[in-house]
Amino acid sequence: MSLDSFVEDLKREGYTVRLDASLPGKSGVVHRFDLLAEKAGGEKTSIVCMRQRGSNQVEEMIGLFIMAFDVGAKPCYVTAQSVERKIAEAYGITFLAST
């Protein structure tokens, strides 16, 4: 699934999607995400997404997890390569394979 199709899926599910979005965390730090999707409901749901940038995917995933935790959102990581799935599963990070 590409990031574009992920965005379209989120919109169909009623999310408001912003690309290259910033969001302040409980810590007071403002975090930048490639994608922020928010849905109002009984309890507000947010998804933050980051694309693979460097060669150390483990550090990137842990950083994404920390930022998502700080803003109270579900993390999602986009990559074109095979990644460390055990870490993703341990931290509840969703993967999208970019095309």
ROMILUM-391353 format. One record per residue (C-alpha): x, y, z; residue number from 0. Coordinates in Angstrom, 2 decimals, m for minus. Layout:
REM residues N
rec east:X&north:Y&up:Z&i:NUM
...
END
This chain:
REM residues 99
rec east:0.00&north:0.00&up:0.00&i:0
rec east:1.32&north:3.45&up:m0.85&i:1
rec east:1.04&north:6.51&up:1.34&i:2
rec east:m1.44&north:8.03&up:m1.14&i:3
rec east:m3.77&north:5.03&up:m0.95&i:4
rec east:m3.42&north:5.03&up:2.86&i:5
rec east:m4.51&north:8.69&up:2.90&i:6
rec east:m7.52&north:7.89&up:0.72&i:7
rec east:m8.49&north:4.96&up:2.97&i:8
rec east:m8.30&north:7.19&up:6.05&i:9
rec east:m10.46&north:9.85&up:4.40&i:10
rec east:m13.07&north:7.22&up:3.46&i:11
rec east:m13.13&north:6.17&up:7.13&i:12
rec east:m13.92&north:9.75&up:8.18&i:13
rec east:m10.46&north:10.96&up:9.19&i:14
rec east:m9.23&north:14.49&up:8.57&i:15
rec east:m5.73&north:14.11&up:7.11&i:16
rec east:m2.90&north:16.64&up:7.17&i:17
rec east:0.46&north:16.03&up:5.51&i:18
rec east:3.71&north:17.39&up:7.00&i:19
rec east:1.92&north:18.20&up:10.25&i:20
rec east:3.21&north:19.32&up:13.63&i:21
rec east:1.58&north:18.38&up:16.91&i:22
rec east:2.54&north:19.29&up:20.50&i:23
rec east:3.02&north:16.42&up:22.91&i:24
rec east:2.25&north:16.10&up:26.62&i:25
rec east:5.95&north:16.86&up:27.18&i:26
rec east:5.59&north:20.30&up:25.56&i:27
rec east:7.76&north:19.26&up:22.61&i:28
rec east:6.28&north:19.90&up:19.15&i:29
rec east:6.75&north:16.83&up:16.92&i:30
rec east:6.68&north:16.75&up:13.11&i:31
rec east:5.00&north:13.91&up:11.24&i:32
rec east:4.65&north:13.14&up:7.56&i:33
rec east:0.96&north:12.48&up:8.13&i:34
rec east:m1.50&north:13.26&up:10.90&i:35
rec east:m4.98&north:11.75&up:10.72&i:36
rec east:m7.61&north:12.68&up:13.29&i:37
rec east:m11.14&north:11.45&up:13.78&i:38
rec east:m13.59&north:12.87&up:16.27&i:39
rec east:m15.95&north:10.48&up:17.93&i:40
rec east:m16.71&north:9.14&up:21.39&i:41
rec east:m12.99&north:9.43&up:21.97&i:42
rec east:m10.74&north:11.33&up:19.56&i:43
rec east:m8.50&north:9.00&up:17.53&i:44
rec east:m5.22&north:10.15&up:15.98&i:45
rec east:m2.76&north:8.36&up:13.73&i:46
rec east:0.72&north:9.67&up:13.03&i:47
rec east:2.86&north:8.41&up:10.20&i:48
rec east:6.55&north:8.69&up:9.35&i:49
rec east:8.39&north:7.61&up:6.21&i:50
rec east:11.69&north:5.78&up:6.31&i:51
rec east:14.55&north:8.24&up:6.00&i:52
rec east:17.78&north:6.71&up:7.23&i:53
rec east:19.44&north:3.37&up:7.33&i:54
rec east:18.75&north:2.66&up:11.01&i:55
rec east:15.11&north:1.65&up:10.91&i:56
rec east:15.13&north:0.42&up:14.51&i:57
rec east:16.06&north:3.86&up:15.84&i:58
rec east:13.50&north:5.50&up:13.54&i:59
rec east:10.73&north:3.17&up:14.72&i:60
rec east:11.56&north:3.72&up:18.40&i:61
rec east:11.63&north:7.49&up:17.82&i:62
rec east:8.24&north:7.31&up:16.08&i:63
rec east:6.85&north:5.25&up:18.97&i:64
rec east:8.04&north:7.83&up:21.51&i:65
rec east:6.64&north:10.77&up:19.53&i:66
rec east:3.30&north:8.98&up:18.97&i:67
rec east:3.09&north:8.13&up:22.68&i:68
rec east:3.82&north:11.76&up:23.57&i:69
rec east:0.97&north:13.05&up:21.38&i:70
rec east:m1.42&north:10.19&up:22.27&i:71
rec east:m1.62&north:8.72&up:18.77&i:72
rec east:m1.24&north:5.39&up:17.00&i:73
rec east:2.07&north:5.12&up:15.09&i:74
rec east:2.45&north:4.02&up:11.47&i:75
rec east:5.76&north:3.57&up:9.62&i:76
rec east:6.17&north:3.59&up:5.83&i:77
rec east:9.05&north:1.68&up:4.25&i:78
rec east:10.01&north:0.07&up:0.97&i:79
rec east:12.35&north:m2.40&up:2.66&i:80
rec east:12.06&north:m5.34&up:5.02&i:81
rec east:12.07&north:m4.01&up:8.59&i:82
rec east:12.45&north:m5.33&up:12.11&i:83
rec east:8.95&north:m6.74&up:12.55&i:84
rec east:9.49&north:m7.95&up:16.14&i:85
rec east:10.12&north:m4.39&up:17.28&i:86
rec east:7.08&north:m3.14&up:15.40&i:87
rec east:4.88&north:m5.80&up:16.96&i:88
rec east:6.25&north:m5.07&up:20.44&i:89
rec east:5.44&north:m1.38&up:20.15&i:90
rec east:2.19&north:m1.67&up:18.18&i:91
rec east:3.57&north:0.09&up:15.10&i:92
rec east:1.68&north:m0.46&up:11.85&i:93
rec east:3.70&north:m0.86&up:8.65&i:94
rec east:2.85&north:0.31&up:5.17&i:95
rec east:4.91&north:m0.92&up:2.24&i:96
rec east:5.51&north:2.04&up:m0.03&i:97
rec east:5.42&north:1.56&up:m3.76&i:98
END
